[in-house]
Amino acid sequence: MPNSLSPPTIPTVPPTSYLPPIKFLVSFTETHRLQECLVYLRRIYVPNVRGSRRRKQNRSNLTGLHVSSPQSPLKTIRNDSFERAYALRWLSALTRIAPDPNSADSSDLAEIQNDAAALLAICAGTASAGTVQREFVFDNGRIEIALNDLPLSTNASDGDYFGSVGAQTWGGACVLAEEIADNPVEFFPGFSEADISERTFRVLELGAGTGLVSLGAAKVAMLHSSHRKVDIIATDYYPSVLDNLKSNIKTNFPDPSSSLTISSHFLDWSSFSSTSDSDASPLPTALGLFDLILGADIIYEPLHASWIRRVVQNTLRKPSLSTQKDCPSRNNSGQEQGGVFHLVMPLRPSFVAESNTIEQEFKFFEFDLDRTTDMGKIEQDLVIFSRETILCDAEDNLDLDIVSDNDTVSQAGEGHIVQYAYYIIGWEGSRYRRTRRNE
């Protein structure tokens, strides 16, 4: 596949050594070899998702320091202007070959030429590249996800631009998908217990985009509990994004499963807004209630945090006292802890105000004995249980600024870092406890 968070091993020889000579392309008949060459070139020149390589050693604290490491052979090839120019000439020559209509391989060659033309456009800039195919690998290769990114639109009218932005994979989605793969018990509590719930475990993703987070959650759920029913709904607003999302779901889950359903759904966050936060009854919704809500890189307008809070208030399952078998995650007192909302957002200098709105809308949890009520009554406020910093290396020496915890901008030259805030949010009365498999 073209692009990977953890790509399989590829040849580290330069294009001038790996590709068949240009002068022989006209008579070259091995279409499978040409396909291998395109895979090789994609893995070198298709840009990685920016800010998706996490620094696991520095999860909590932003040091602002970067230790230089030797440049990888693949990066050396990518940055070699002579090799890049040769690869472009080779692709251009491949697209100009006239296929033999009498050849059995003519249709294969035509498809290869289309892929070569798309790769040429990628080298000219992602915005002009058309659809970009990507592959992501998590959990030491046990989870593989293939999806398409749509091209960026330069048309700001009719929502074209924001819709196309949503149809691309962003670093926050990579971070959250990896978090789910690394710590399945955190996202699917009770799945390893013998007394498994008969109630379907429901997952909602807000602003799903290409669907990487939902697809990762679905594959993690199938891997760790094939006998527990899971329903995942990936939502977005823009029609073009939803069309691509539906296609990506079909690519990764072509056949129906008795234990898992995953689907795409239109969702307008603003439809949950109201003039009062103290409405006695929740807003009607066909979505129902969810045990897990996921969101990655979804705050980029001042109103988004307020809208999202209203969505979560009306869709996140509340804690309850029960001894029934349909409680998937009870604490020691028999109380179902309620649903949890996991949110990952990048801290960009240009979106400082928008980033701050999360902590304005959701207050941090503080244990207060005076608020503990009698007769098992549970407080129903949404609170932030935890906030941590996740650092990722930016790709290809991109000039990225980052915002530290005290809102200062750090630039480290080569090896820039991208900083993400990772929030875990839930109901105050749920007695939530963090569980991690890996640090």
Phi, psi and omega in degrees: 000162191290318189216142187215143173294320175232079192291147174299162181296134177234160179301139180258017175275152182287161180305324181298335180264330187271322186280145173301143181305142183302321185293342180263357185296325183302323182256009183282125187248354183274089183294327179296327177291322177296321178297320176298323180294321179293320176300315178302313182291323178299316183291341175271315193252345175287125185295139174290163173292126185294135175067041182246356180263108188278143172266095187289337181288340185237054185292326193259328189237137176270114182269335183077004183253153178221130177260119183294142177237157181301144182289134182290154178302321180297318180292326177298317178295316183300324183271359180277110185295325180294314180295323179295317179297321179295318180299320179294318178296321181294316178296318179298318179295322180296321181290340184267357180293132178275115181291148177276113183299339181270356182275143178291341182262010185297321180291322177297319180295320179298319178294319178297320179295322176297318178295322179295319178297320178296321179293324174300317179295323178299317179295336178277346181140134185301324184298333181258010193271348187078201181293133178249123178273136180227153174231135179237139182234128180231168175052052176056038175089359181283342180236121179236135181228129177245133180207169179247136167262137176271158181291150173291140177263142176263002181268116183276356183272157174057025177071012182300317185295309183293328176295319180289327175299319180291341181266019174240153181274127182248161186302324180300323178293322178297317181297313182291321178297320178292322178299318179296316181294323182283331186226064184300327182293336178291325185262333180234070183294141177084358183291338181267358182280150181292323180276071186284147183289145174273346179281139178296132177275122188250136183234135177237129172251131177264135179058055190292334179063239180282349175093010184303316183294312180296319179296319177296317179298320180296317181288326175295316180299317180293324183290323188258347179201080181288345182264358178257128181286133181229135177238118182243127178242116178263121187245153172202178187254322190272134182303318181295324177294316181296323178297315179292322178299315178299319179294319179294323176297316180296323180297318185272335179228072184289337183244143179294154179232144179285339184255349184221133168236137177222131185213164176257153186206138174289137176213125177255108182301324185295340180291346178268353184288152178210169182281346183222138177276355185253026179301138184290326183242145179290157178292142180293139177210143178277354184287326183087200182252152186229145177276337183216128175240136184236143176208132180224122177056053185242005180250102177220012172224148183304328183277348187300316182299319179295316178298316182296321178300318179295321178297313182296320179303326186263353184234345181275127182298133182273154177293153180208154174273123181199151172243013182284159182290346184273016175261107188282343187214068181276147171272188187296336181271006181084012182268127174289129189287346181087173183285164181227141180248119178255125184230127175242128179220137177285147179259095183258143178302327184278353181231034181298314182298318180294321179297322182292339184293336179298314182280353170275325181275325180244119180275154178287144180291133174225122180290126181226111182299329182292338182270353178288127186255162182277169172060030175073011178291137187244132176296144187239041176264142174277131182223161174272116177281324181205152174221126178226161180261133175241130181253138177230147174281132173287155183266147168057037174058033178293143181280088182250132169269154175230155179251124180276181184297335179257026174060033172259154182261131181242134175233129184241018180065225180297138181085035178303157179239153174246133183252136178238144170261129181245112182254141168242120189235142178195189181282138186300326182275009188275350181055046184295139176231133181285134177232128182231141174268317183236147172241000000 
